């Protein structure tokens, strides 16, 4: 072990309070850069996942969806909601110019009562026409859902017996979906016949959700894919003009509003991270300057004993690197203990799509945050080392005589 490293280690060990304060500051640096960057990347990946999962050009819901809930709250935040319109709406839309595919979805809330395994959003779809849900159910299950079967979102615990009960009806769980970072992870999926059977069971037990619409004639929303060459704006306007008591919205409008919120949150996080970094760097510079002033006599004695200015500079840089490395490691551990176990809570609080990046990206982000934190600490020490090199050892020793 080189003498610089030995001296650096002994100085760190000999001043535990000072060393602990610097380690905590370095930890704060690493925590802020890793945590802030991870949140921004997770929001971006969540938005990309939402765009991929939504998959439609136009979303049609009944007018009452404005007051009773909306598609965004169901798909983004997993907030249980329901609203219904007659299937005649679907028939009209399918006959309109520019509509390539129109497929229905059905929303139903389970109850906290003993008739249900859990209170959750249940989403029904038509496997024969669906182009939104079926593709990613096929990835997890490889087949269309049969009557009496369910697929779970990623955040719903798989029952030991792979069955769930809703309003007294026992259903078989056949698969669980990959994580999306949206409210889709908190929903249960069934085909249209199954969810209508569940709704009939709910009605029989006194849970009336359908507001006068017959169960076999009720749908909640219509997802539309527009034919190539047709203007989506014009098709949306035609639907709103010719179909009564509904609201047709372009999917890109929903996505752009979410993207706007994501941009605002990301900007705030980035600004806060930058401010924290500037503040931490300033504090580190001040701290190392004060430490250098306190240790002038120590360094002067080492100079008289034959230590060169380069050796003392290397000692300070080594000391700073050790402190920064320990602090950065501590900061990454603390950030990981917050970011990973509480990712669902973070997503719920932000109210935006939130999906952690892959292990490779996280590992690279950790290494980058560690390296930048260590380099930042070394640079602040270098400023102090430069000031130290200008001091005359004989003058310093005479000052202390």
N, C-alpha and C positions, 0 to 999 in steps of 0.2 A: 504494500500500500504506500503510495507516495506521501511525502510529508504534508503536502497541501491538503490531501484528503483527510489525513489523520488530525491535523489542526482544525479543519472545518468540522469534523465529527465531534471533536472535544468541545469546540465552541458552542455547537448546537446543544450538546448534552449539558454543558456547564451553565447555560442560561435558559432553563426550561420555560419560564414564563414568556420571555421574548421570543423564543423559537415557536412556542405554541401560538402566539398571536400572529406571527408571520405565516405559519402553516394554515391557520384559519382563514387568513386573507387570501392565500393561494387557493384554498378550497372554494372560497366564494367565487373566485375567478372562474375556476373550472366548472363549478355548478351552474353559474349563470350562462356561460357559453354553450355548454352541453344541453342544459335544460331548455334554454330559449330556442336553440337550433332544433332540438328534438320536437318541440311543440309545433314550430313552423312547418317542419317536414311532415309531421303527422297530419296536420290540417290539410296540406297540399295533397297528400296521398288519399286522405278521406274524401276530398272533393273529387279527385280522379275516380275513386271507387263509386261515388254517388252518380257521377256522369255515366259511368259504365253500367251501373245497376238500373238506373232510371230507364234508359233505353228507348224512350218514346219521344216523338216530336211534339205531340200535343196531349195534354191531360184534361179530361172533362169531369167535372164534379157537379153535384146539385148546388143551387144557390145557397141552401141552408148550411153548406160546408163552411161558409164564411163565419158563421156564428157558433156552430157546434164543434168546430175543429177544422183542420185542413190537412191536405196530403203531406205538406212539408213537415208538420209536427209529428205525423205518424211515421213517415219514412226517415226523418232526420233524428228525432229525439225519442222515438219509440213510445210516445204518449198515446195511450189507448183512445180511440175515437171511432165514431161511426156516423154515417149519413147515407141516405138511400134515395134512389130514383127508380123509375120504372124501366124495365128492359126495352120498352118501346124507343127510348132514347138511343140505345145501341143500334136498333134496327134502322132508325133514321140516319144515323151517322154513317153506317156501313153503305148506305145508298148514295152518299154525297160524293160529288166530283172531287177527285184528288186524294181520297182516302184509300190507301193500299190495304191496311190491316187495322181493325179496331177490335180490341179485346177487353173484356170486363174484369174488374176486380171487386171483391166483396169484403167489407171490413166489419168485424164483430168483436166486441169486448167480452172476455170471460169475467166471471164474478169472483169475489173473495169468499163467497159462501161455500159451504161444504160440498156443493154439487160440482165444484171445479177444482182441478189440481192446483191451479194458480191463476192469479189475475193477470191476463196478458192480452195483447192484441192478436187476433186471429185474422189472417188474410187469405181469402179464397180467390182462386183464379181458374181459368179455363185452359187446361193443357193442350187442347186441340188448336186454339188460336193464339195462345199467349206467346209473346216474344220478349217479355220483360223478365218474368220470374222463372219460367221453365228452363231457359238455357243454363242458369247457374244451379238450379235444382238437379238438372241432368248431370252436371259435373260432380255433384255430391252423391247422387242416387243412381243415375244412369238409366232412369225409366220414368214414365209418367206416374203420378200418384194415383193409386187405386182408391176406390171408395173406402172410407174407414181408416185411412192412414194419414200421418202427419210428417212434416219435416220441421225441425227446430232451427231457429236462428242461433248464431254462434254463442250468444251470451246466456242462453237458457240451458240449465243443467239437464243432462240426459238422465231420465229416470232409470233406476236399477232394472226394473222389469220392462223398460222400453214401451211403456204405455202411459197415456194421460187421459184424464176424464174431464169432459166439459158438459155441464148441465145434465149429468147422469149418464152420458154416452162415453163408453170406453173406446179409445182409439189407439192404434198401433203407431209407434214412432219408428220410421224406417231410415232416417238419416239426419245429419246435422250439417248446416251450411258453413262455408268458410266465412271468416270475419269480413265485414264490409266497412266498419267504422261509422255506421249510421244506425238509425232506429230499426232498420231491418234486422239487426242482430238480436233484437228483443221481441221479435214476433214469431208466431207459429203459422205454418202454411198448410193449406188443404185444398183439394180440388173443389169446384163449385158445388157439386152434389153433396159432398161431405159437410161443407160449411152451412148449407141450407138445412141439412138434417139437424145440425147443432142448433141453428136458429129456431127451428120448429120445437126442439126440446126446451130451449130457453123460454119460448112463448108458452109452452105447456106448463112450465113451472112459475109462470107469472112475471118473467123478465121480458117485457115488451120493448123491443128496440126499433121495430120497423115502421112505426108511425103511420099505420094504416096501409102500407104497401104490402101486398101479398108476398110471402117468402119466395115463392117460385117465380115471381116477377120482379124481384128486387136486385139491384146492383148498386155499388157505391161509386165507382169511377169507371171511366173508359180511357184506355191508353191507345193512342193513335200513331201509326206510322204513315207518313205522307208519301205519295208516289213521287218517283224521281221526275224532275222537271216542273213540279208544282210549287208555288210559293206558299211557304208555311203560314206566313202572315195572312194571306188571303183565305186559305182554308180555315184558319182559326176564326177569322171574321165571319165567314159563311156559316160556320157551326153556331156561333153566338147569335146570328141573325135569324137562322131558320129553325133552331131547336129551342124550345121554351124552357124556362126555369132551370137553366144550367149555366155553368161558367166554363168556357174553354180557355186554357192558358197554355202558352208555349212552354215546353220544358226548358228551353234555353233561358226564359225569363226567370223561372224558378232557380236555375243554376246560377244565373248572373247575380241574382240578389244574394244567394249564398256566397258566391265568390267575392262579392263586395264586402260582406261581413268578414269573410276570411282575410281579405286584404287588409281591412282595418285592424283586425286583431293581430295579424302578422306584423304589420307596421308598428303597432304599439309595442309588441314584444321585442322587435328588433331595436327600436329606439331605447327601450329600457335596458336591454342587454348592452348596447353601446355605452349608455350613460354609466352603467355599473362598471364596465370595463375601464372607462376613463377615470372614474372615481377610484377604483381599486389600484390602477397604475400610479395615479398621483399619490395615493397613500403609501404605496410600496416605495416610491422614490423618496418621499419624506422620511419613511421609517428607516430605509437603508442609509440615508444621509445622517440622520440622528445617530444611528448605530456607529457609523464611521467616525463621527465627531467624538463619540464616547470612547472609541477604541484607538484614537490617534496615538496615545502613549504606548499601547500594546504593539501597534504596528511599527512605531519608531524603535522600540527595543529590538524587535525582530530584524529591522533594517541594520541596526548597530551590530547585531549578532551575525550578520552576513546574508540575510535574506534579501533577494533582489525585488525590485518593484514588480516585475512580472510574476514572481512567485506569490507575492501578496495578492496581486490581482487574481491569479488563478485560485488562491485560497478562497477569496470572497465569492468568485463565480461558482466554485465547487459548493460552498456553503449555501449559496442561493439556489443552486440546482437541486441540492438534496432537499432543502425546505420546500421548494416549489413542487418537486416530484411527489413528496409525501402529501402535501396539501392538495395537489391535483388529483391524486388517487383517492383521497378522502372525499373531495368534492364530487367525483364521479360516482362513488359509492352512495353518497347521500342523494344525488340526483336520481340514481337508479331506484333507490328505495322509495322515492316519491313518484317518479314518472311511470314505472311499470305496474306496480300493484294498484295504483289509483288512476289508471288510464281511463277507465269507464267513468269515474267521477269527474275527471277533467273534461271529457267529451260532453257529459251532461251539463256541466257548468258553463262551458263555452256555447253550447247549443248549436254546434256546427259538426259536420263530418270530421271524425278524428280516427285515424288508423295508423298505428305504429309502423314505421318502415321495417324492412327485413333485417335479419341478424347481421348481414354483411354491411349494410348501411350504418347500422347502430355501432358496430365495431369500428368502422372507419371514423365515425363521428367522435367516438370515445378517444381513439388514438390522436385525432386532430386536436381535440380539446385539451388532451394531456400535453401534447407537444407545444401548443400555443401558450399554455399556462407556464410551462417550464421556461420557454424562451422569454416570455414576458418578465418572469422573475429574474432571469439571467441578465436581461437588458437593464433592468433597474439597478441591479448590483453593479453592472458595468459603469453606469453613470457615477456611482459612488467610488468605484475603484479608480476612475479617471481623476476624480478630485483628490483621492488619497495620494496618487502618484506625484502630485504637485507639491506635497508637503515636504518640508525639510526636517529630517529626523532630529538633527541637533537642536534646531529651534524648538521643536515640540518637547524634547526632553528638558530643555532649559526652562520652558514655560511651566512645567510641572515641578521644578526644583523648589 
